Amino acid sequence: MPGTGTPGGGVTVTRSTLRQQIADALRDEALAGRLSPGQEFTVKEIAEQYGVSATPVREALVDLAGQGLLDSDQHRGFRVHEFTVADYRNMIEARSFIAEGIFRRCAEDGMRPPRDPRVMVSVRRRAAEAERAATAGDLNVLVGYDIRFWREVGALVDNSYVSDFLHRIRVHCWVFAVPYLRREPDLRGRLWAGHGALADAIAQCDGETARAVVAEHNRHARRLVDDLAGE
């Protein structure tokens, strides 16, 4: 397969949920930067890589195309979507509207703690791991924990449309940013590490502080991409 990485890494898929597993595996490859923007592949290539039939592979690739991570070409197969710097800035703006809107409403209406106390335990655990990885500049660990952290934060809204949209944008942001970040020899001190502060604000039902933390996160993302992209 052309490009900088090989989807699947030789892992054999054996469970029944092939469609979802293949989609998840390819998404993880993109998040890790092992699928380069513009990289092309066919259903047959992915099916041979995983040792499965073409049907679940085609379904998985169509799913990823629907999520905006792949582009479909009727004659050439599929291609990893190429996000631009302008796309990234727009994604930051979009996630800013969503997250700040959530916490603005919480500040106005009064945040309420999750009904299940185990939810905040999990959010705090994700926050601690993400913050530790960000501080150490460990991109491999950070991406996974950051996505899980925001997935759980989004779920607190109890609105699947909002949480799913926020999750998709954050995945897109990482898919764009990771190739740039991989070029840097040392990321210590350069990655946003405010997960713990946001978790604390949520636990204390402090919507105003949560808004401020999210606003700083978005300012940091804008500065970082300008620096990495040389603009």
TAPETA-V399447 format. One record per residue. SS is DSSP state (helix for helix, strand for strand, loop for the rest). PHI is phi in whole degrees, -180 to 180 (NA if undefined). PSI is psi as a letter, one per 40 degrees, with the letter a starting at -180 (* if undefined). Layout:
ss=SS phi=PHI psi=PSI
ss=SS phi=PHI psi=PSI
This chain:
ss=loop phi=NA psi=h
ss=loop phi=-72 psi=i
ss=loop phi=107 psi=a
ss=loop phi=-89 psi=e
ss=loop phi=-147 psi=i
ss=loop phi=-115 psi=h
ss=loop phi=-55 psi=h
ss=loop phi=93 psi=d
ss=loop phi=57 psi=f
ss=loop phi=84 psi=e
ss=loop phi=-78 psi=h
ss=loop phi=-88 psi=h
ss=loop phi=-90 psi=h
ss=loop phi=-123 psi=e
ss=loop phi=-78 psi=i
ss=loop phi=-75 psi=d
ss=loop phi=-85 psi=f
ss=helix phi=-61 psi=d
ss=helix phi=-56 psi=d
ss=helix phi=-70 psi=d
ss=helix phi=-64 psi=d
ss=helix phi=-67 psi=d
ss=helix phi=-61 psi=d
ss=helix phi=-64 psi=d
ss=helix phi=-64 psi=d
ss=helix phi=-68 psi=d
ss=helix phi=-62 psi=d
ss=helix phi=-63 psi=d
ss=helix phi=-63 psi=d
ss=helix phi=-68 psi=d
ss=helix phi=-66 psi=d
ss=loop phi=-83 psi=e
ss=loop phi=81 psi=e
ss=loop phi=-88 psi=e
ss=loop phi=-111 psi=h
ss=loop phi=-82 psi=i
ss=loop phi=-55 psi=h
ss=loop phi=89 psi=e
ss=loop phi=-64 psi=h
ss=strand phi=-109 psi=i
ss=strand phi=-160 psi=i
ss=loop phi=-113 psi=i
ss=helix phi=-59 psi=d
ss=helix phi=-61 psi=d
ss=helix phi=-62 psi=d
ss=helix phi=-69 psi=d
ss=helix phi=-62 psi=d
ss=helix phi=-68 psi=d
ss=helix phi=-61 psi=d
ss=helix phi=-92 psi=e
ss=loop phi=71 psi=f
ss=loop phi=-129 psi=i
ss=loop phi=-75 psi=i
ss=helix phi=-72 psi=d
ss=helix phi=-60 psi=d
ss=helix phi=-65 psi=d
ss=helix phi=-67 psi=d
ss=helix phi=-60 psi=d
ss=helix phi=-63 psi=d
ss=helix phi=-65 psi=d
ss=helix phi=-68 psi=d
ss=helix phi=-65 psi=d
ss=helix phi=-60 psi=d
ss=helix phi=-68 psi=d
ss=helix phi=-65 psi=d
ss=helix phi=-65 psi=d
ss=loop phi=-87 psi=e
ss=loop phi=84 psi=e
ss=loop phi=-92 psi=d
ss=strand phi=-126 psi=i
ss=strand phi=-111 psi=h
ss=strand phi=-104 psi=h
ss=strand phi=-125 psi=h
ss=loop phi=-56 psi=d
ss=loop phi=-103 psi=d
ss=loop phi=-117 psi=e
ss=strand phi=96 psi=b
ss=strand phi=-127 psi=i
ss=strand phi=-140 psi=h
ss=strand phi=-65 psi=h
ss=loop phi=-64 psi=i
ss=loop phi=-102 psi=h
ss=loop phi=-84 psi=i
ss=loop phi=-99 psi=i
ss=helix phi=-60 psi=d
ss=helix phi=-63 psi=d
ss=helix phi=-59 psi=d
ss=helix phi=-62 psi=d
ss=helix phi=-62 psi=d
ss=helix phi=-67 psi=d
ss=helix phi=-66 psi=d
ss=helix phi=-61 psi=d
ss=helix phi=-63 psi=d
ss=helix phi=-64 psi=d
ss=helix phi=-68 psi=d
ss=helix phi=-65 psi=d
ss=helix phi=-58 psi=d
ss=helix phi=-68 psi=d
ss=helix phi=-67 psi=d
ss=helix phi=-67 psi=d
ss=helix phi=-64 psi=d
ss=helix phi=-59 psi=d
ss=helix phi=-79 psi=d
ss=helix phi=-66 psi=d
ss=helix phi=-63 psi=d
ss=helix phi=-64 psi=d
ss=helix phi=-66 psi=d
ss=helix phi=-76 psi=d
ss=helix phi=-93 psi=e
ss=loop phi=92 psi=h
ss=loop phi=-68 psi=i
ss=loop phi=-118 psi=h
ss=loop phi=-66 psi=i
ss=loop phi=-57 psi=i
ss=loop phi=-64 psi=d
ss=loop phi=-99 psi=h
ss=helix phi=-61 psi=d
ss=helix phi=-67 psi=d
ss=helix phi=-62 psi=d
ss=helix phi=-69 psi=d
ss=helix phi=-60 psi=d
ss=helix phi=-68 psi=d
ss=helix phi=-60 psi=d
ss=helix phi=-65 psi=d
ss=helix phi=-65 psi=d
ss=helix phi=-61 psi=d
ss=helix phi=-61 psi=d
ss=helix phi=-63 psi=d
ss=helix phi=-67 psi=d
ss=helix phi=-65 psi=d
ss=helix phi=-66 psi=d
ss=helix phi=-62 psi=d
ss=helix phi=-67 psi=d
ss=helix phi=-63 psi=d
ss=helix phi=-63 psi=d
ss=helix phi=-81 psi=e
ss=loop phi=74 psi=f
ss=loop phi=-90 psi=g
ss=helix phi=-66 psi=d
ss=helix phi=-57 psi=d
ss=helix phi=-78 psi=d
ss=helix phi=-60 psi=d
ss=helix phi=-57 psi=d
ss=helix phi=-63 psi=d
ss=helix phi=-71 psi=d
ss=helix phi=-63 psi=d
ss=helix phi=-65 psi=d
ss=helix phi=-65 psi=d
ss=helix phi=-59 psi=d
ss=helix phi=-70 psi=d
ss=helix phi=-63 psi=d
ss=helix phi=-74 psi=d
ss=helix phi=-64 psi=d
ss=helix phi=-61 psi=d
ss=helix phi=-68 psi=e
ss=loop phi=-65 psi=d
ss=loop phi=-71 psi=d
ss=loop phi=62 psi=f
ss=loop phi=-142 psi=h
ss=helix phi=-64 psi=d
ss=helix phi=-65 psi=d
ss=helix phi=-67 psi=d
ss=helix phi=-66 psi=d
ss=helix phi=-67 psi=d
ss=helix phi=-67 psi=d
ss=helix phi=-62 psi=d
ss=helix phi=-62 psi=d
ss=helix phi=-62 psi=d
ss=helix phi=-63 psi=d
ss=helix phi=-67 psi=d
ss=helix phi=-62 psi=d
ss=helix phi=-60 psi=d
ss=helix phi=-60 psi=d
ss=helix phi=-68 psi=d
ss=helix phi=-59 psi=d
ss=helix phi=-72 psi=d
ss=helix phi=-76 psi=d
ss=helix phi=-57 psi=d
ss=helix phi=-57 psi=d
ss=helix phi=-66 psi=d
ss=helix phi=-66 psi=d
ss=helix phi=-63 psi=d
ss=loop phi=-78 psi=e
ss=loop phi=-85 psi=h
ss=loop phi=-72 psi=d
ss=loop phi=-147 psi=h
ss=loop phi=-102 psi=e
ss=loop phi=-61 psi=h
ss=loop phi=81 psi=e
ss=loop phi=-108 psi=e
ss=loop phi=-102 psi=i
ss=loop phi=-64 psi=h
ss=loop phi=-131 psi=f
ss=loop phi=-100 psi=e
ss=helix phi=-60 psi=d
ss=helix phi=-65 psi=d
ss=helix phi=-63 psi=d
ss=helix phi=-69 psi=d
ss=helix phi=-62 psi=d
ss=helix phi=-63 psi=d
ss=helix phi=-63 psi=d
ss=helix phi=-65 psi=d
ss=helix phi=-63 psi=d
ss=loop phi=-90 psi=e
ss=loop phi=57 psi=f
ss=loop phi=-103 psi=g
ss=helix phi=-65 psi=d
ss=helix phi=-66 psi=d
ss=helix phi=-65 psi=d
ss=helix phi=-59 psi=d
ss=helix phi=-60 psi=d
ss=helix phi=-65 psi=d
ss=helix phi=-64 psi=d
ss=helix phi=-65 psi=d
ss=helix phi=-62 psi=d
ss=helix phi=-67 psi=d
ss=helix phi=-59 psi=d
ss=helix phi=-70 psi=d
ss=helix phi=-63 psi=d
ss=helix phi=-61 psi=d
ss=helix phi=-62 psi=d
ss=helix phi=-65 psi=d
ss=helix phi=-63 psi=d
ss=helix phi=-65 psi=d
ss=helix phi=-68 psi=d
ss=helix phi=-62 psi=d
ss=helix phi=-69 psi=d
ss=helix phi=-68 psi=d
ss=loop phi=-84 psi=e
ss=loop phi=71 psi=f
ss=loop phi=-113 psi=*
